[in-house]
Each structure stands twice: as structure tokens, then as C-alpha cells.
Amino acid sequence: MDKSKGMKEPANKDNANMYLSRILIKNSDKNIFIDVGEINWIESSGNYVKLHTDDSTHLVRGALKTLEEKLNPLRFIRIHRSSMVNIHMVKEIEPWFSGDSKVILENGESLKMSRNYKETLDRFKLN
């Protein structure tokens, strides 16, 4: 397709360029970039999302659903209606109450995984 006429490229052309690799964070006095690989998990907080890294938390205006669509689904998975996790930061998943699970991160942090989101793990299974 001709880019000069404002038409979109085919969706299957290059999936690597479809997803964010860095996120711009606006602080009071400057803008910084966060590499998505540094994000451990993301939570919804009203009209904002909180990006949790090993050493800080960043608040960004926007919806979790919108951010989910911009992140690679092989790296970030939804584990609850209000949270997502970087699968590369997950150490283990333990059963919990009522079909829910606990997601334990490499840094020791524990997150709740709702039973409604367990099927998101299926894409990581061998069979």
C-alpha cells in the first residue's frame, strides 16, 4: 500500500513494530522513557495506570485496556481486570482460594490472578 496516501500497512507485515518498546513518562519538570522490559507489572488506578519497575512506580494517564493493546501479548498478560504482568518477570504461579492464583514475581512481589484470566497462560503451554 502507498504510505503517502495515508493508508495503513497490512497488519501482518511486521508484528515487531506494532508494539511499544518504550513508554514516555511525563514528570513535572522533564519527560523520560521507560523500556517496557523494565516494567514488572501494571495496574489500573482510575483514569491512570501505574507502571511498576524494580525501583520505582510511574503514573501515566490512560486506560489499562488501551495500554494492553499497545503491548506485546507474548510479554504482557492480563491477570486481573485491574492488572497486567510482564511474563518475563514471573517466577511462579501458586493456587489460591476459589480458583484464583497468586503470581509471584522475581522480586518477591505477589499479585492476584483472577480465575477468569487463567486461560491467558495457555499460549505459553507446550500442549
Secondary structure, DSSP 8 states (H G I E B T S, - for coil): --GGGT----TTS-GGGGS-SEEEEE-SS-EEEEEGGG--EEEEETTEEEEE-SS-EEEEES-HHHHHHHS-TTTEEEEETTEEEEGGGEEEEEE-GGG-EEEEETTS-EEEE-GGGGGGGGGG---
